[in-house]
Amino acid sequence: MSKAVGGMGLEARWFTRVASRIAGDVPPTDATWRWSEVELERSELTKLRRAGLIVQTSDGEWQTTRKLIREVANYARVDEDDVTCVMDVQASLADW
């Protein structure tokens, strides 16, 4: 039986593969974005959507939830601010 991450229904094995990519690629919670702007696979984004870790805004773009930040931080055993910092740096580099 596979262990779920944070009660979200995501397999721990799957989360192991994508946690660092999520932190390094998904924009911070204050930004909206399109699936085509991140390098996660469509199937990975679908899993995050189904788990409620990303949500669609009224204009059709997507937004990272605090739950996703919390899950990555809990999984990596780091502070949520550390995850947010990585996301902010990646967003700044993308704008540069």
MODELLER restraints for C-alpha pairs under 7 A, 6 or more apart:
rsr = mdl.restraints
at = mdl.atoms
rsr.add(forms.Gaussian(group=physical.xy_distance, feature=features.Distance(at['CA:2:A'], at['CA:11:A']), mean=6.08, stdev=0.5))
rsr.add(forms.Gaussian(group=physical.xy_distance, feature=features.Distance(at['CA:3:A'], at['CA:11:A']), mean=5.77, stdev=0.5))
rsr.add(forms.Gaussian(group=physical.xy_distance, feature=features.Distance(at['CA:3:A'], at['CA:12:A']), mean=5.69, stdev=0.5))
rsr.add(forms.Gaussian(group=physical.xy_distance, feature=features.Distance(at['CA:4:A'], at['CA:10:A']), mean=5.12, stdev=0.5))
rsr.add(forms.Gaussian(group=physical.xy_distance, feature=features.Distance(at['CA:4:A'], at['CA:11:A']), mean=4.69, stdev=0.5))
rsr.add(forms.Gaussian(group=physical.xy_distance, feature=features.Distance(at['CA:4:A'], at['CA:12:A']), mean=5.62, stdev=0.5))
rsr.add(forms.Gaussian(group=physical.xy_distance, feature=features.Distance(at['CA:5:A'], at['CA:11:A']), mean=6.03, stdev=0.5))
rsr.add(forms.Gaussian(group=physical.xy_distance, feature=features.Distance(at['CA:5:A'], at['CA:12:A']), mean=5.36, stdev=0.5))
rsr.add(forms.Gaussian(group=physical.xy_distance, feature=features.Distance(at['CA:6:A'], at['CA:71:A']), mean=6.60, stdev=0.5))
rsr.add(forms.Gaussian(group=physical.xy_distance, feature=features.Distance(at['CA:8:A'], at['CA:51:A']), mean=5.56, stdev=0.5))
rsr.add(forms.Gaussian(group=physical.xy_distance, feature=features.Distance(at['CA:9:A'], at['CA:51:A']), mean=6.78, stdev=0.5))
rsr.add(forms.Gaussian(group=physical.xy_distance, feature=features.Distance(at['CA:19:A'], at['CA:72:A']), mean=5.97, stdev=0.5))
rsr.add(forms.Gaussian(group=physical.xy_distance, feature=features.Distance(at['CA:23:A'], at['CA:83:A']), mean=6.07, stdev=0.5))
rsr.add(forms.Gaussian(group=physical.xy_distance, feature=features.Distance(at['CA:23:A'], at['CA:86:A']), mean=6.31, stdev=0.5))
rsr.add(forms.Gaussian(group=physical.xy_distance, feature=features.Distance(at['CA:23:A'], at['CA:87:A']), mean=5.72, stdev=0.5))
rsr.add(forms.Gaussian(group=physical.xy_distance, feature=features.Distance(at['CA:24:A'], at['CA:86:A']), mean=6.28, stdev=0.5))
rsr.add(forms.Gaussian(group=physical.xy_distance, feature=features.Distance(at['CA:24:A'], at['CA:87:A']), mean=5.90, stdev=0.5))
rsr.add(forms.Gaussian(group=physical.xy_distance, feature=features.Distance(at['CA:24:A'], at['CA:90:A']), mean=6.24, stdev=0.5))
rsr.add(forms.Gaussian(group=physical.xy_distance, feature=features.Distance(at['CA:25:A'], at['CA:38:A']), mean=5.98, stdev=0.5))
rsr.add(forms.Gaussian(group=physical.xy_distance, feature=features.Distance(at['CA:25:A'], at['CA:39:A']), mean=6.60, stdev=0.5))
rsr.add(forms.Gaussian(group=physical.xy_distance, feature=features.Distance(at['CA:25:A'], at['CA:90:A']), mean=6.83, stdev=0.5))
rsr.add(forms.Gaussian(group=physical.xy_distance, feature=features.Distance(at['CA:26:A'], at['CA:38:A']), mean=6.23, stdev=0.5))
rsr.add(forms.Gaussian(group=physical.xy_distance, feature=features.Distance(at['CA:26:A'], at['CA:87:A']), mean=6.78, stdev=0.5))
rsr.add(forms.Gaussian(group=physical.xy_distance, feature=features.Distance(at['CA:27:A'], at['CA:64:A']), mean=6.85, stdev=0.5))
rsr.add(forms.Gaussian(group=physical.xy_distance, feature=features.Distance(at['CA:27:A'], at['CA:87:A']), mean=5.79, stdev=0.5))
rsr.add(forms.Gaussian(group=physical.xy_distance, feature=features.Distance(at['CA:27:A'], at['CA:91:A']), mean=6.12, stdev=0.5))
rsr.add(forms.Gaussian(group=physical.xy_distance, feature=features.Distance(at['CA:28:A'], at['CA:64:A']), mean=6.28, stdev=0.5))
rsr.add(forms.Gaussian(group=physical.xy_distance, feature=features.Distance(at['CA:28:A'], at['CA:84:A']), mean=6.43, stdev=0.5))
rsr.add(forms.Gaussian(group=physical.xy_distance, feature=features.Distance(at['CA:28:A'], at['CA:87:A']), mean=5.35, stdev=0.5))
rsr.add(forms.Gaussian(group=physical.xy_distance, feature=features.Distance(at['CA:28:A'], at['CA:88:A']), mean=6.12, stdev=0.5))
rsr.add(forms.Gaussian(group=physical.xy_distance, feature=features.Distance(at['CA:29:A'], at['CA:63:A']), mean=6.13, stdev=0.5))
rsr.add(forms.Gaussian(group=physical.xy_distance, feature=features.Distance(at['CA:29:A'], at['CA:64:A']), mean=4.74, stdev=0.5))
rsr.add(forms.Gaussian(group=physical.xy_distance, feature=features.Distance(at['CA:29:A'], at['CA:65:A']), mean=5.86, stdev=0.5))
rsr.add(forms.Gaussian(group=physical.xy_distance, feature=features.Distance(at['CA:29:A'], at['CA:66:A']), mean=6.76, stdev=0.5))
rsr.add(forms.Gaussian(group=physical.xy_distance, feature=features.Distance(at['CA:31:A'], at['CA:63:A']), mean=6.42, stdev=0.5))
rsr.add(forms.Gaussian(group=physical.xy_distance, feature=features.Distance(at['CA:32:A'], at['CA:61:A']), mean=5.84, stdev=0.5))
rsr.add(forms.Gaussian(group=physical.xy_distance, feature=features.Distance(at['CA:32:A'], at['CA:62:A']), mean=5.29, stdev=0.5))
rsr.add(forms.Gaussian(group=physical.xy_distance, feature=features.Distance(at['CA:32:A'], at['CA:63:A']), mean=4.91, stdev=0.5))
rsr.add(forms.Gaussian(group=physical.xy_distance, feature=features.Distance(at['CA:33:A'], at['CA:61:A']), mean=5.35, stdev=0.5))
rsr.add(forms.Gaussian(group=physical.xy_distance, feature=features.Distance(at['CA:33:A'], at['CA:62:A']), mean=5.13, stdev=0.5))
rsr.add(forms.Gaussian(group=physical.xy_distance, feature=features.Distance(at['CA:33:A'], at['CA:63:A']), mean=6.51, stdev=0.5))
rsr.add(forms.Gaussian(group=physical.xy_distance, feature=features.Distance(at['CA:34:A'], at['CA:61:A']), mean=5.33, stdev=0.5))
rsr.add(forms.Gaussian(group=physical.xy_distance, feature=features.Distance(at['CA:34:A'], at['CA:62:A']), mean=5.95, stdev=0.5))
rsr.add(forms.Gaussian(group=physical.xy_distance, feature=features.Distance(at['CA:48:A'], at['CA:54:A']), mean=5.89, stdev=0.5))
rsr.add(forms.Gaussian(group=physical.xy_distance, feature=features.Distance(at['CA:49:A'], at['CA:55:A']), mean=6.27, stdev=0.5))
rsr.add(forms.Gaussian(group=physical.xy_distance, feature=features.Distance(at['CA:53:A'], at['CA:64:A']), mean=6.55, stdev=0.5))
rsr.add(forms.Gaussian(group=physical.xy_distance, feature=features.Distance(at['CA:53:A'], at['CA:65:A']), mean=5.45, stdev=0.5))
rsr.add(forms.Gaussian(group=physical.xy_distance, feature=features.Distance(at['CA:53:A'], at['CA:67:A']), mean=5.84, stdev=0.5))
rsr.add(forms.Gaussian(group=physical.xy_distance, feature=features.Distance(at['CA:53:A'], at['CA:68:A']), mean=4.86, stdev=0.5))
rsr.add(forms.Gaussian(group=physical.xy_distance, feature=features.Distance(at['CA:54:A'], at['CA:62:A']), mean=6.60, stdev=0.5))
rsr.add(forms.Gaussian(group=physical.xy_distance, feature=features.Distance(at['CA:54:A'], at['CA:63:A']), mean=5.58, stdev=0.5))
rsr.add(forms.Gaussian(group=physical.xy_distance, feature=features.Distance(at['CA:54:A'], at['CA:64:A']), mean=4.67, stdev=0.5))
rsr.add(forms.Gaussian(group=physical.xy_distance, feature=features.Distance(at['CA:54:A'], at['CA:65:A']), mean=5.49, stdev=0.5))
rsr.add(forms.Gaussian(group=physical.xy_distance, feature=features.Distance(at['CA:55:A'], at['CA:62:A']), mean=5.56, stdev=0.5))
rsr.add(forms.Gaussian(group=physical.xy_distance, feature=features.Distance(at['CA:55:A'], at['CA:63:A']), mean=5.39, stdev=0.5))
rsr.add(forms.Gaussian(group=physical.xy_distance, feature=features.Distance(at['CA:55:A'], at['CA:64:A']), mean=6.68, stdev=0.5))
rsr.add(forms.Gaussian(group=physical.xy_distance, feature=features.Distance(at['CA:56:A'], at['CA:62:A']), mean=4.41, stdev=0.5))
rsr.add(forms.Gaussian(group=physical.xy_distance, feature=features.Distance(at['CA:56:A'], at['CA:63:A']), mean=6.29, stdev=0.5))
rsr.add(forms.Gaussian(group=physical.xy_distance, feature=features.Distance(at['CA:57:A'], at['CA:63:A']), mean=6.83, stdev=0.5))
rsr.add(forms.Gaussian(group=physical.xy_distance, feature=features.Distance(at['CA:69:A'], at['CA:80:A']), mean=6.25, stdev=0.5))
rsr.add(forms.Gaussian(group=physical.xy_distance, feature=features.Distance(at['CA:69:A'], at['CA:83:A']), mean=6.52, stdev=0.5))
rsr.add(forms.Gaussian(group=physical.xy_distance, feature=features.Distance(at['CA:70:A'], at['CA:80:A']), mean=6.01, stdev=0.5))
rsr.add(forms.Gaussian(group=physical.xy_distance, feature=features.Distance(at['CA:73:A'], at['CA:79:A']), mean=5.78, stdev=0.5))
rsr.add(forms.Gaussian(group=physical.xy_distance, feature=features.Distance(at['CA:73:A'], at['CA:80:A']), mean=5.17, stdev=0.5))
rsr.add(forms.Gaussian(group=physical.xy_distance, feature=features.Distance(at['CA:73:A'], at['CA:83:A']), mean=6.24, stdev=0.5))
